[in-house]
Amino acid sequence: MQVMKWSLIALAVAGSTQLAVASEQSDSKGFVEDSSLSVLARNLYFNRDFRNNPNTENTQTREWGQGFIGTFESGFTQGTVGFGVDAIGLAGIKLDSGRGRNASGLFPTDSDGSSQDSYGESGGAVKMRVSNTVLKYGTQFTAMPVFATDDSRLLPETTEGFLVTSKEIEGLELNAGHFTASNAQSETNHDSLGLTQADVFGGTYAFTDTLSTTLYYSKVEDYWRKYYANVNYTLALAEDQSLAFDFNLYDTKSSGKDLYTAYDGDKLDNTVASIFGSYTIGAHTFGLSYQQVSGDGDYGYGVDGGGTVFLANSIARSDFNAEDEKSYGATYKLDFATLGVPGLTFMTRYVTGKGANVEGTDSGKEWERDVDVKYVLQDGPAKDLSLRVRQATYRSADGVYYGSPSIDELRLIVEYPLSIL
């Protein structure tokens, strides 16, 4: 689950009496002086067991790889209008795989169906800044709730196009984008996701440090148009206690050639809403969630980015986003920092869904249980190195999730961020 923040009245606020923030461009030190170069080394072991599922040719997926995600961001030249460039370099190396167990989505496949030994991708972008408004064109990552590139495998998705980000008003961030290509996490093509054109507009407005709202609109050619809204609120109860609420809403409708319907079979004209409430006391956080899909078809995403599902019950395996589905969840988090072990965190959650209208199912029931443990080194020569274990158990007698009645999944992730400049 991801949380974005923007205002339902952001456009009106933009013309209000609220003070504008200081100009970032005026503070520019120069193209070279403000440049940064970093590399994230990611080692990922992926094991997914379908437990003898008769609907799956490969009953167990098991692969291991090493990835490198390099990003360069230049500063902006000085003056009223600043110019700069960004660059992305991605490389993945297969450490272990095999025929019959290589459908993890970590690597591209050769013509014989085996995973490639290595793969990579690179891209660049030019950018321009006036005051606190930046226009960027080229290859980039995005994190908007209606257009978000996915980063859940060895290497992230990328997209290509224009993106304008404006922060001229204090507390208000506006985004407008026009994208013409997107590439999947395990591909090296220019546009493996088949995106023709996507237009996005929206942003975030924070009323206070504890209350923010969001509104976005997108139109993906020949797929759909979407509206998204979010309200996020945190209420402090005491020095170490607080309540937090996160509400998300998508409204989606098929448009154009309706290519999503062509492979899914359902016209989209639906809304999906979720709410997540949590109570934090000291090191402990307890959360409850509810999510409901109403209307025709499930919540569709993918061509607009594999991360475009900012919903409470979109978790490790299932999104609980089928037509007519209602789902309920419970989450527990523990931050060991207050217990004397900074950098160590623990999370577990359980979500159950019912009423999913999926062809070939009767009860439409599914459930999932996740466990996530992460430790980040706090000092020493390997400072910021993180070790993470993610385990998911999924069950559905009907096979709501792509016909799968049972899935056990394990991911072991080691990441080390290296700042070069």
N, C-alpha and C positions, 0 to 999 in steps of 0.2 A: 504494500500500500504506500502511496506517495501522497504528499500534501503540497498543494500549490495554493497561493493566496492572491486574491484580486478583488476589486470592488464591483458590486452590481451597479454602482453609480459612478464608476471611475471617470467616464467621459465628462460628466457634469463637474466632478471634483477638479478636473484638469483646468477648468476655467474659474475656480473658486479663489478665495483669498489666501489659500495656504501658500506658504513661502516656497519658492523654488530652491533646490539645493545648489551648492557651489559647483561651478563648472569644472568637470574632470579634465576637459581639454585644456583649460587654462593652466592646470597643474602638470601638464605633460612635460616629462624630462627629456623625451626624444625617442626616436625609433629604436636605437640600440640600448639606451640607458634603461628603458622600461621593459626590455625583452625578457622572456623566460623560456626555458627548455626543460622538460621533465619526461621521465620514462617510468611507466608502471610495469613492473614484471609480475605476471600472473601465472601461477602454476595451478592447474585444475584437473582433478581426478573426478570422473563422472561415472556413476554406476546406477542404472535403472533396470529393475527386475520386474517384468510383467507377470511373473508367477504362472508360467505355462498358459498364457492367454491364447485360446485357439484363434483369435482374430488377428494375432500379430505373428509375422514370420520370424522375427528375431525376438525371442522371449527375454533376452537379457542384453542390455546395452552397456558396454564397459570400455571407456577410452580415457586417455591421459595425455595432457598436452602442456606446452609452455608457450605463453603469449607475451608479447611486448607491445605496449601502447605508448607511442611517443607523440608528444604535442609540443609545438613551438608557437609562441605568441609574441609577436613583436610589440614594441611600444608604438605610439603614434608620433608622427613628426609634429614639431611645434608650429603654432600659428592658429588662426581662427578655425581652419579646417585641417584636421590631422589625418594622415594616411598610414596604413600599416598592412602587414600580411600575417597570416596564420598558416600552419602546416600540420598535417596528421600523418603519422607513419605507423602501420600495423603489421605485425609479423607473428605467425603461429607455427609451432613445430610439433609434430606428432611424436609422442614418447612411447605410447602403447596403444594398439588397436588390433583389429582382426576381422576377417570376413564373418558375417553373421552376428557381430556385436558392435557395429559401428554406426548406429543411427542416433548418435547423441546430439547432433547439431554442432559439434565442436569443429569439424573439418569439412572441406569440400570433398566430393566423391569423384573418383575416376570413372571411366566408361565401364569398367568391370565391377563397379559397385563398392570398391575398397576406398578407404580414406586416403587422401593425399598426404605425403610426408611433410609438406610445408606449404604455406600460402601466405600471401601478404597483400597489402593495399596501401596506397598513399594518395594524398590529395592536399590541395591548398585553397586558401581563400584570401581575397583582398578585402580591406575594410577601410571605412572612412568615419571620422567622428567630428561632430559639431556640438559643442557644449557637452551635454550628457546624453546625446543620441548617437548610436552607432549603427551604420549600415554595413552588413557583411554579405559578400557573395562568394560562393564556392562550397567546398566540402566541409561539413561541420557536424557536430553532435547537437541534438535538441532535447529539451526537457519540458515542453509545453504539454498540458493535459490532453490536447487534441492532436498533438504531433510530437511523439517522444521516441527517440531512438533507444533500442534495447541494449542492455549491457549485462545480460545474465549468462553468457557463455565465455569462451576463451577471449574473444575479441568483440568489440561493440559494433552495432549497426552504424552506418553513416548515411547522411543525406546531402543533397546538393541543391542549392538555390539561394534565394535572397532572404535575409532576416534583418529587420529593423528592431532595435531595442532602445526604448526611450525612458529616461529617468529624470525628466525635467522638473517634476513636481515631487516634493518630499513625501515619501511613503507610497508613491504610485509608479509602477513599472508597466509600460505598454509594449506589446510585441505585435509585429505584423510580418508575415512570411509568405513567400511564393516558392514552392519546391517542385522540382521536375524530375528527380531521380532519388532512389533510396536503395541501399545495398544491405543484404542480410548479413548476420554475424558470421556465417560460415561460407561466404561467397566472396569472390574477387571480381565479379562483374560490375559494370557501371550501374545497372539498375535491375538487380535480381528480384526485387519485390514487385516489379511491374507498375511502378507509379508513373502516371502520365502528368498529372498536375494536382497540386494541393495548395489551397489558399487558406491562410490562418490569420485571425485577428483576436486580440484579447489582452489580458494582463492581470496585474495584482495591485490591490490597494489595501494598505494596512491602516485601519483607523487608529489603532493603538498598538503597543507591543504585544497585546494579548488577543486582539480581535482583527481578523482580516477576512476578505471575501474575494471571490474569483469569478470571472466570466470570460468564456472563450467561444469563438465560432470558427468552424472549418468547413471547407467544401473540397472533397476529393473527387476529381472528375471521374464519372462513370461508376462511382461507388456510393457515396452518401454525402449528406451534410449533417453536421453535428453542432449541438449547443452543449456547453458544459458550465456548471455553476458549482461553487464551493463556498462554504462558510467554516472558518476555523476559529475556535474560541478557547482560551485557557483562563481558568479562575483560580487564583491563589487562595488557599484556605488557611494556611499557616506557613511557618518558615520552611518546612520540608514536606508540605502537602499541597496538592493541587488537583483540580478537575479539568479535563480537556475534552472537547467535542469537535469532531471533524465530519462534516456533511458533504457528500458528493452527489451530483446529478448529471446524467448524460441523456440527451434527447437526440435520437438518430433516425434518419429517414433515407431510404434508397433514392438514388437519382441517376439520370443519364442512362447508360446501357445496363446499369445494375449488375456489374460483373460479380459482386459478392453473391447475389442470388443464384448466379449461374452455377456455382459450385456448392453452395450451401442449401439452396432449395427454398429459402424463405425470404419474402420481401421484408425489408426492415422498416418498421414504423413503430418504434418503441421508446420507452424511457426506462432507465435503470438508476435506482437511488440506493445510497448506502449511508449509514451513520455509524461512527465509531466513538464510543465514550470510554474514557479511562480515568482511573484514580491513582495518583502517585503519592506514596508515603515513604520518605527516605529512599532506600535502594529499590523498593518494590513498586511495580506498576501493574494494575489489574485492569483489563479492558474487556468490553462487550461490543459486539457488532451485529448489525442487521442489514440485509441487502435484498432488494426485490426487483425483478424484471417484469415490466408490464407492457402489453402491446404485442405486435407481430414480430417474430424472429428473435434471435439472441442478440446480445451486444456484440457488434462486429468491429474488429480492429485488425491491424497487421500491415496492410498496405500503407497506412499512415504511421507506422512505427510499432514495433513489438512491445514498447513500453506504454502505449496509449491506453491504459486501463487503470485509472486512478480511482480504484474502488476498494472498500474496506475488506471485502472477502476475495479479492484477487490475490492468491497466495502462491506457494511454491509450485503446485501442480495444477489445480483447477482454479478457474476464475469464478465459478458458481454464477455464470452469466447466461444460462440457457433460457429459452423462452418460458415465461411464467414461473421461473424458479424463485423460491424464497430460501434464504440461508441465514443461519445464526452462528455466531462465533464467540469464542472466549480466548483471551490472550493473557499471558503472564510474562513479565520481564523483570530481570534482576541485574542491577548494576553493582558490580563488586567493588567499585571505587570507594563507596562509603563504608565498605567492610574491610578496607585496607588492601585491596588488590586492584589498583587502577589499571584500566585497559581491558579487564575481563568482563564480558557481558553474556547473559543467558536469556533465551526467549523460547517459549513454547506456546502453541495455539491449537485450537480445535475448531473446525467449521463443519457444519452439517447442512445439507441442502435437500429440499423436497419440491415436488411438483414440476420438475424440469420436463418440458415438452420436447422430447428428443425422439426421433423416429426409431422404432425398434425397442423402446423401453416401455415399461408398465408403470412402476411406482415413481420413476424419475428421482430416485434418492441417491445421494452420494455423500461421503464424508472424507475429511482429510485431517491428519495430525502432523504438525511440523515441530522440529526441534532445531535450534540454531545456537551454537556456542562460538564466541569469537574472542581472541586475545590479541591485543596490540602492544608490542614492546614499547616501553615508555622512555628508555634511555639506552646508552651503550652504542657500539658501532652499528648495530642492526636496528636502531631506533625507527619506529613506525612500521616495522615488519609486522604483518598481521597473519594469524593462523585462524582458520574458520572451518567449522564442521556444520553442514546442513543436511538434515535427514527429514524425509517426508514419507508418510504412509497414506495411501489413497485406496478407498474401497467404494464400489458401487455394483450391486448385484445386477443392475440393468446395463452397466457400462455406459453411463452418461457421458463420461469424458472420452471421446473418440472410440467408444466401444470397449474400453478397458475396464474390466471388473476389479482388477487389483494391480497396484503399482507400489513398489518399494524403491525409494530413491536415496542415494547418498552422494554428496558432493564434498570433497576436501579441497580447500582453496588456500593458497599461500600467496600473499601479495606484498611486494616491496616497492614503495614509491621512491624514485631517485630524482632529486632536483639538481640539474646540471648548471643551469643559469638562474 
